[in-house]
């Protein structure tokens, strides 16, 4: 069951399922991508979970969580096209399994105590800045992740994929306590809010409790349209670093896709071509038949209207890999019914497994409500009905963009 309850400043998406022994409550704070706010927002969110005016130490928080049977309470951030979703969630035991009066209300009260009663301090800020900086250095030390960021920043300085959601080390180092306080006010009062609750059955009391503790009164309501276009520059970017392996990234753009093509056809196209399967065509061509790469995959970047192909190769096989990838993409018309049927089976299996995860379930229901995706049932029906000609026709809407080569110049024998 799904219910959408509209309040003045936010929507509440109420979803029910009897599959889980836990409930999930989460608020998505949605903002358009802004490079200047990435680092300070990440720092502010981490600070919220260190302590607050009501629970002043980590020990206070631990004791409270123990009283509430240790709910899983934290945040995640992810980008969807031109928006950043900051999802603050709490997963907790279904109240029917807990012998505590007003357990649901206690959970919701605690959630909003953390959100609305921050206690930002210089000491905590220094700790968080060091933590984020450490995470950013780990990204820079990873040839795959750093290559992706560098590629997109070379492609287009305004491409949101060119900077981690943690921001930059320079931005982190410059954060002040006043910056944190200013970001908090913007975040709480200016974000678009989509509130979600997953329970075992509908209960209006739950809605009343959420409305009782939420204090949002300034937020705008706005329809989300996450799609953006990827700039096509038709260039080859080449860098060198002291790695033993080399990285090759090739990018294609999709043009004028229909809704079905955005949600189904291109997803299947990518799965047949590369995906993350050992049975995909690119893996067969590059690894099994030619043994020129360590790994290869393709990723359909839906909200950026692009397809990314990523592979790790030795420096001597870069040109051969580019040639094989281009010829494999151009030769996609020769795919077989077996290629397609196997890919369809993999995607349907993935849909079914995600339905058994409360976070995946909640995400699918929310984005279906927002009109951004097809629900799993519709996806499965479309996948079973799609024809091989429909998938092949995507080639007509695919345009080569650019490639990025990170040459690993470290002697592999050392």
C-alpha positions in Angstrom: 0.0 0.0 0.0 1.2 3.5 -0.8 -0.2 6.8 0.4 0.9 10.3 -0.4 0.1 12.8 2.3 0.7 16.5 1.4 1.7 19.0 4.0 2.4 22.7 3.4 6.1 22.3 3.3 6.7 18.6 2.5 5.2 15.4 1.2 5.0 12.3 3.3 5.3 9.0 1.4 3.7 6.2 3.4 4.6 2.7 2.2 3.7 -0.6 3.7 5.2 -4.1 3.4 4.9 -7.3 5.4 8.4 -8.4 4.3 10.4 -6.7 7.0 10.7 -6.9 10.7 12.0 -3.3 10.8 10.5 0.1 10.0 12.4 2.8 8.1 11.8 6.6 8.4 13.8 9.0 6.3 13.8 12.5 5.0 15.4 13.4 1.7 16.7 17.0 1.8 17.0 17.8 -1.9 19.1 20.7 -3.4 20.4 21.6 -6.8 24.0 20.8 -7.2 26.3 23.6 -5.9 30.1 23.0 -5.8 30.5 25.7 -3.1 28.2 23.9 -0.7 29.5 20.3 -1.0 32.2 20.3 1.7 30.4 22.4 4.2 27.2 20.4 3.9 29.1 17.1 4.4 30.8 18.5 7.5 27.5 19.9 8.8 25.8 16.5 8.5 28.6 14.6 10.2 28.5 17.1 13.0 24.8 16.5 13.6 25.6 12.9 14.6 28.4 13.7 17.0 26.4 15.4 19.7 23.6 17.9 20.1 22.1 20.2 22.8 20.0 17.4 24.3 22.6 14.5 24.0 25.8 16.4 24.6 28.3 13.5 24.4 28.8 10.3 22.4 28.1 8.5 25.6 24.7 10.2 26.0 23.9 9.2 22.4 24.9 5.6 23.1 22.7 5.3 26.1 19.7 6.8 24.3 20.2 4.4 21.4 20.5 1.5 23.8 17.1 2.5 25.3 15.7 2.5 21.7 17.1 -1.0 20.9 20.0 0.4 18.8 18.3 1.9 15.7 20.5 2.4 12.7 20.6 6.2 12.4 22.8 8.1 10.0 22.9 9.8 6.6 23.9 9.3 3.0 24.3 11.6 0.1 24.0 10.8 -3.6 23.7 12.8 -6.8 20.8 12.4 -9.2 21.5 14.4 -12.3 21.4 18.1 -11.3 20.3 17.4 -7.7 22.0 16.2 -4.5 19.8 14.1 -2.2 20.9 14.2 1.5 19.0 11.3 3.0 18.8 11.2 6.8 17.4 7.9 7.9 16.6 5.8 10.9 15.9 2.1 10.7 14.4 0.5 13.8 12.5 -2.6 15.1 8.9 -3.0 14.3 7.2 -1.7 17.5 5.1 -4.9 17.8 8.3 -6.8 18.7 9.2 -4.3 21.4 7.7 -4.2 24.9 7.9 -0.4 25.2 5.0 2.1 25.3 5.0 4.7 22.6 8.1 3.2 21.0 7.4 4.7 17.6 6.9 8.1 19.0 10.2 7.8 21.0 12.1 7.0 17.8 10.6 9.9 15.9 11.2 12.3 18.8 14.8 11.2 19.0 15.2 11.7 15.2 14.0 15.3 15.3 16.0 16.0 18.5 19.1 15.3 16.5 17.9 17.3 13.4 16.7 20.4 15.2 19.0 20.7 18.1 22.6 20.9 16.8 25.5 21.8 19.0 28.3 22.8 16.6 31.7 23.4 18.2 35.2 24.2 17.0 36.6 21.0 18.5 34.0 18.8 16.7 34.5 20.7 13.5 38.3 20.1 13.6 37.6 16.4 14.1 35.2 16.3 11.2 37.4 18.2 8.8 40.3 15.8 9.5 37.9 12.9 8.8 36.7 14.3 5.5 40.2 15.2 4.4 41.3 11.6 5.1 38.4 10.3 3.0 39.3 12.6 0.1 43.0 11.5 0.2 41.8 7.9 -0.1 39.8 8.8 -3.2 42.8 10.6 -4.7 44.9 7.5 -4.0 42.5 5.3 -5.9 43.3 5.3 -9.7 39.8 4.4 -10.7 37.9 6.9 -8.6 40.3 9.7 -9.1 40.3 9.1 -12.9 36.6 9.4 -13.1 36.6 12.8 -11.2 39.5 14.1 -13.3 37.8 13.0 -16.6 34.6 14.8 -15.9 36.3 17.9 -14.7 38.4 17.9 -17.9 35.3 17.3 -20.0 33.3 20.2 -18.5 34.3 22.3 -15.4 30.6 22.6 -14.6 29.9 18.8 -14.7 28.8 17.7 -11.2 30.6 14.4 -11.7 33.9 16.2 -11.6 33.9 16.7 -7.9 33.2 14.3 -5.1 30.2 15.0 -2.9 32.8 15.5 -0.1 34.0 18.6 -2.1 37.7 19.4 -2.2 40.5 19.3 0.3 40.9 23.1 -0.1 37.2 23.7 0.6 37.3 21.4 3.6 40.3 23.2 5.1 38.6 26.6 4.7 35.4 25.7 6.6 34.6 27.9 9.6 32.0 27.4 12.3 30.0 30.3 10.9 30.0 28.5 7.5 28.5 25.4 9.3 25.8 27.4 11.0 24.9 29.2 7.8 24.7 25.9 5.8 22.5 24.4 8.5 20.0 27.2 8.2 19.9 26.9 4.4 19.7 23.1 4.6 16.8 23.0 7.1 14.8 25.9 5.6 15.5 25.8 1.9 15.8 22.2 0.9 13.0 20.5 -1.0 11.7 17.8 1.4 10.4 14.4 0.6 9.6 12.4 3.8 9.2 8.6 3.7 8.0 6.0 6.1 8.0 2.2 5.6 5.9 0.1 8.1 4.1 -3.2 8.2 0.6 -1.6 7.9 -1.0 1.8 7.5 -1.5 3.7 10.8 -2.7 7.3 10.8 -1.2 7.8 14.3 2.2 7.5 12.8 1.5 10.4 10.5 0.2 12.5 13.4 3.4 11.8 15.4 5.7 12.8 12.5 3.7 16.0 12.0 3.9 16.7 15.7 7.7 16.7 15.9 8.6 18.1 12.4 9.1 21.8 12.5 9.5 22.6 8.8 7.7 25.8 7.9 9.7 27.6 5.3 10.5 24.9 2.7 9.3 25.2 -0.8 7.6 22.4 -2.7 8.8 21.8 -6.2 8.6 19.0 -8.8 11.9 17.3 -9.3 13.3 17.0 -12.8 16.8 15.6 -12.4 17.9 15.2 -16.1 20.8 17.2 -17.4 22.8 16.9 -20.6 26.5 15.9 -20.8 28.6 18.3 -22.8 30.0 16.7 -26.0 33.6 17.8 -26.7 35.0 15.0 -28.8 38.4 15.0 -27.2 41.0 12.6 -25.9 42.4 13.5 -22.5 45.7 11.9 -21.5 47.4 12.0 -18.1 50.3 10.1 -16.5 50.7 8.9 -12.9 52.9 6.5 -11.0 50.5 3.5 -11.1 51.3 0.0 -12.4 48.0 -0.2 -14.3 46.4 2.2 -16.7 42.8 3.4 -16.8 40.7 4.0 -19.9 37.3 5.7 -19.7 35.2 6.1 -22.8 32.0 8.2 -22.8 29.0 8.2 -25.1 26.0 10.5 -25.1 22.3 9.5 -25.6 20.1 11.9 -27.5 16.3 12.3 -27.6 15.4 9.2 -25.5 11.7 8.4 -24.9 10.5 7.6 -21.4 10.6 3.9 -22.1 14.1 4.2 -23.5 15.3 6.1 -20.5 13.9 3.6 -18.0 14.2 0.3 -19.8 15.9 0.1 -23.2 19.1 1.9 -22.4 19.4 -0.1 -19.2 19.2 -3.3 -21.1 21.5 -2.0 -23.8 24.2 -1.3 -21.2 23.7 -4.7 -19.5 24.2 -6.6 -22.8 27.2 -4.4 -23.8 29.1 -4.4 -20.5 27.2 -4.0 -17.2 29.2 -5.7 -14.5 28.6 -9.2 -15.9 31.3 -11.7 -17.0 28.9 -12.7 -19.7 28.6 -9.2 -21.3 30.0 -8.6 -24.8 32.8 -6.2 -23.8 34.1 -8.7 -21.2 34.1 -11.4 -23.9 35.9 -9.3 -26.5 38.5 -7.6 -24.3 39.2 -10.2 -21.6 38.3 -13.7 -22.9 39.1 -13.3 -26.6 42.0 -10.8 -26.4 43.3 -10.8 -22.8 44.1 -7.1 -22.9 42.4 -5.8 -19.7 42.0 -6.6 -16.0 38.4 -5.6 -15.9 35.8 -3.8 -18.0 32.2 -2.5 -17.3 29.7 -0.1 -18.7 27.5 2.1 -16.7 24.3 3.9 -17.9 24.3 7.3 -16.3 20.6 7.8 -16.7 20.2 11.4 -15.4 23.2 12.6 -17.3 22.1 11.0 -20.6 25.4 9.2 -21.1 27.0 5.8 -21.2 30.4 5.3 -19.5 32.7 2.4 -20.3 35.6 1.8 -17.8 38.5 -0.5 -18.1 41.8 -1.2 -16.4 44.6 -2.1 -18.9 48.3 -2.3 -19.2 49.9 0.8 -20.9 50.8 -1.3 -24.0 47.2 -2.3 -24.6 45.5 1.1 -24.5 45.2 1.7 -28.2 44.0 -1.9 -28.8 41.4 -1.5 -26.0 40.0 1.7 -27.6 39.8 0.0 -31.0 38.0 -3.0 -29.6 35.5 -1.0 -27.5 34.6 1.2 -30.5 34.2 -1.8 -32.8 32.2 -3.7 -30.1 29.8 -0.7 -29.7 29.5 -0.2 -33.4 28.9 -4.0 -33.9 26.1 -4.1 -31.3 23.6 -4.9 -34.1 25.0 -8.4 -34.2 23.8 -9.3 -30.7 21.8 -12.5 -30.4 18.5 -13.4 -28.7 20.6 -15.3 -26.1 22.6 -12.2 -25.3 19.4 -10.3 -24.7 17.5 -13.0 -22.8 20.4 -13.6 -20.5 20.7 -9.9 -19.8 16.9 -9.6 -19.1 17.2 -12.5 -16.6 20.0 -10.8 -14.8 18.1 -7.5 -14.5 14.9 -9.2 -13.3 16.9 -11.2 -10.7 18.4 -7.9 -9.5 14.9 -6.3 -9.3 13.6 -9.2 -7.2 16.6 -9.2 -4.8 16.3 -5.4 -4.2 12.7 -5.8 -3.2 14.0 -7.8 -0.1 16.0 -4.8 1.1 14.1 -2.2 3.0 16.3 0.6 1.8 16.0 -0.4 -1.9 12.3 -0.9 -1.4 11.9 2.6 0.1 14.0 4.2 -2.6 12.0 2.6 -5.4 8.7 3.6 -3.9 9.8 7.2 -3.3 11.2 7.7 -6.8 8.2 6.0 -8.4 6.0 8.5 -6.4 8.1 11.3 -7.8 7.7 10.1 -11.4 11.4 9.6 -11.8 11.5 5.8 -12.3 9.3 2.9 -13.2 8.3 0.6 -10.3 9.8 -2.9 -10.3 6.6 -4.5 -11.5 6.4 -2.2 -14.6 10.1 -2.7 -15.2 9.8 -6.4 -15.2 6.8 -6.3 -17.5 8.7 -4.1 -19.9 11.8 -6.2 -19.8 9.8 -9.3 -20.7 8.0 -7.6 -23.6 10.9 -5.7 -25.1 12.2 -6.8 -28.6 15.7 -7.2 -29.8 15.0 -4.6 -32.5 14.1 -2.0 -29.8 17.4 -2.5 -28.0 19.5 -2.4 -31.2 17.7 0.8 -32.3 19.3 2.6 -29.3 22.5 2.7 -31.4 20.8 5.4 -33.6 20.6 7.6 -30.5 24.1 6.9 -29.2 26.9 9.4 -30.0 30.6 9.1 -29.2 31.7 11.8 -26.8 35.3 11.6 -25.5 37.8 9.3 -23.8 40.2 9.7 -20.9 43.5 7.8 -20.6 45.4 7.6 -17.4 48.8 6.0 -18.2 50.3 4.1 -15.4 54.0 4.7 -15.8 55.2 2.7 -12.9 57.3 -0.3 -13.9 54.9 -3.3 -13.3 57.8 -5.6 -12.5 58.9 -3.5 -9.5 
